[in-house]
Amino acid sequence: MKSVSGRRFASLLEQRGWILARINGSHHVYVKPGMAARISLPIHGNSDLKVGLLRHFMKVADIAEGEL
């Protein structure tokens, strides 16, 4: 699986219609109208997201691995 930073994944979420609801420390909370789910995305500089966390976010946001 391709490694992706939190910043890159945040921009991918915004392209897919997710909205930045608030920022709590280093975590950016994204919501999407019509969905009950929310994504609390850790953004620590340009460090990559861990694989398990990235897969979970991809599943919630319905993003395929090829779109990274």
Sine and cosine of phi, psi and omega as CSV:
sin_phi,cos_phi,sin_psi,cos_psi,sin_omega,cos_omega
0.00,0.00,0.66,-0.75,0.00,-1.00
-0.95,0.32,0.71,-0.71,0.03,-1.00
-0.99,0.13,0.62,-0.79,-0.07,-1.00
-0.71,-0.71,0.66,-0.75,0.04,-1.00
-0.98,0.19,0.28,-0.96,0.04,-1.00
-0.89,0.46,-0.61,0.79,0.01,-1.00
-0.90,0.43,-0.68,0.73,0.00,-1.00
-0.91,0.41,-0.65,0.76,0.00,-1.00
-0.93,0.38,-0.57,0.82,0.05,-1.00
-0.89,0.46,-0.69,0.73,0.01,-1.00
-0.92,0.39,-0.55,0.83,0.06,-1.00
-0.91,0.41,-0.65,0.76,0.05,-1.00
-0.89,0.46,-0.69,0.72,-0.02,-1.00
-0.90,0.43,-0.56,0.83,0.06,-1.00
-0.92,0.39,-0.47,0.88,-0.03,-1.00
-1.00,-0.08,0.21,0.98,0.12,-0.99
0.99,-0.14,0.06,1.00,0.05,-1.00
-0.98,0.21,0.56,-0.83,-0.07,-1.00
-0.89,-0.46,0.70,-0.72,0.06,-1.00
-0.96,0.29,0.93,-0.36,-0.05,-1.00
-0.99,0.11,-0.69,0.72,-0.01,-1.00
-0.26,-0.97,0.23,-0.97,0.07,-1.00
-0.84,-0.54,0.81,-0.59,0.02,-1.00
-0.84,-0.54,1.00,-0.09,-0.07,-1.00
0.94,0.33,-0.84,-0.54,0.01,-1.00
-0.99,-0.14,0.12,0.99,-0.01,-1.00
-0.97,-0.23,0.82,-0.57,0.05,-1.00
-0.98,-0.18,0.83,-0.55,-0.07,-1.00
-0.99,-0.17,0.87,-0.50,-0.02,-1.00
-0.94,-0.34,0.63,-0.77,0.07,-1.00
-0.77,-0.64,0.34,-0.94,0.05,-1.00
-0.75,-0.67,0.79,-0.62,0.01,-1.00
-0.84,0.55,0.72,-0.70,0.01,-1.00
1.00,0.01,-0.06,1.00,0.02,-1.00
-0.86,-0.51,0.63,-0.78,0.02,-1.00
-0.99,0.15,-0.35,0.94,-0.06,-1.00
-0.96,0.27,0.45,-0.89,0.13,-0.99
-0.68,-0.73,0.39,-0.92,-0.02,-1.00
-0.84,-0.54,0.85,-0.53,0.06,-1.00
-0.98,-0.20,0.99,-0.12,-0.17,-0.99
-1.00,-0.07,0.88,-0.47,0.05,-1.00
-0.97,0.23,0.78,-0.62,0.04,-1.00
-0.86,-0.51,0.97,-0.23,-0.02,-1.00
-0.89,-0.45,0.99,0.12,-0.03,-1.00
0.89,0.46,-0.74,-0.67,0.03,-1.00
-0.95,-0.32,0.37,0.93,0.00,-1.00
-0.96,0.28,0.56,-0.83,-0.06,-1.00
-0.97,0.24,0.48,-0.88,0.09,-1.00
-0.96,0.26,0.52,-0.85,0.05,-1.00
-0.94,0.34,0.45,-0.89,-0.14,-0.99
-0.87,0.48,-0.71,0.71,-0.02,-1.00
-0.89,0.45,-0.67,0.74,0.02,-1.00
-0.91,0.40,-0.67,0.74,0.03,-1.00
-0.88,0.47,-0.69,0.72,0.02,-1.00
-0.89,0.45,-0.63,0.77,0.02,-1.00
-0.90,0.44,-0.73,0.68,0.02,-1.00
-0.89,0.46,-0.63,0.78,0.02,-1.00
-0.90,0.43,-0.61,0.79,0.01,-1.00
-0.92,0.38,-0.70,0.71,0.00,-1.00
-0.91,0.42,-0.67,0.75,-0.07,-1.00
-1.00,0.05,-0.05,1.00,-0.02,-1.00
0.84,0.54,0.81,0.59,0.01,-1.00
-0.91,-0.41,0.78,-0.63,0.02,-1.00
-0.99,0.17,0.39,-0.92,-0.02,-1.00
-0.90,0.43,-0.50,0.87,0.01,-1.00
-0.94,0.35,-0.30,0.95,-0.01,-1.00
-0.99,0.13,-0.17,0.99,0.01,-1.00
-0.96,0.26,0.00,0.00,0.00,0.00
